[in-house]
Amino acid sequence: CDEGEYNTVASLLVATSHSSVKLLFSGINAGEISAGSSILAFITYFALNVGLSGLPVPGGAFTATMLLGGLFGRSVGELCRDIGLVSTVSGVYAIVG
């Protein structure tokens, strides 16, 4: 990335689940996280969550479930906004997800 830019998928996947959930639920960053980025992060995090759920270590399923719901809800909100169905901030749909 260029100076002052960041990769949204990397910022969602590399940060802690708590930080990612806060980023998804925020209304300040409207339009920064595209629907494609949210879907890609959802698929990646879902595959990791399913693959690692059988390990005998504490993983914190509650925050991971909130993150998956937020990613899915945000992607639906961005898709609806892109095709013109709604004009609200997609962070609202992340909370509903």
Secondary structure in CASP SS format (residue, H / E / C, confidence):
PFRMAT SS
TARGET T0000
AUTHOR 0000-0000-0000
METHOD secondary structure of the structure
MODEL  1
C C 1.00
D C 1.00
E C 1.00
G C 1.00
E C 1.00
Y C 1.00
N C 1.00
T H 1.00
V H 1.00
A H 1.00
S H 1.00
L H 1.00
L H 1.00
V H 1.00
A C 1.00
T C 1.00
S H 1.00
H H 1.00
S H 1.00
S H 1.00
V H 1.00
K H 1.00
L H 1.00
L H 1.00
F H 1.00
S C 1.00
G C 1.00
I C 1.00
N C 1.00
A C 1.00
G C 1.00
E C 1.00
I C 1.00
S C 1.00
A H 1.00
G H 1.00
S H 1.00
S H 1.00
I H 1.00
L H 1.00
A H 1.00
F H 1.00
I H 1.00
T H 1.00
Y H 1.00
F H 1.00
A H 1.00
L H 1.00
N H 1.00
V H 1.00
G H 1.00
L H 1.00
S C 1.00
G C 1.00
L C 1.00
P C 1.00
V C 1.00
P C 1.00
G C 1.00
G C 1.00
A H 1.00
F H 1.00
T H 1.00
A H 1.00
T H 1.00
M H 1.00
L H 1.00
L H 1.00
G H 1.00
G H 1.00
L H 1.00
F H 1.00
G H 1.00
R H 1.00
S H 1.00
V H 1.00
G H 1.00
E H 1.00
L H 1.00
C H 1.00
R H 1.00
D H 1.00
I H 1.00
G C 1.00
L C 1.00
V C 1.00
S C 1.00
T C 1.00
V C 1.00
S H 1.00
G H 1.00
V H 1.00
Y H 1.00
A H 1.00
I H 1.00
V H 1.00
G C 1.00
END
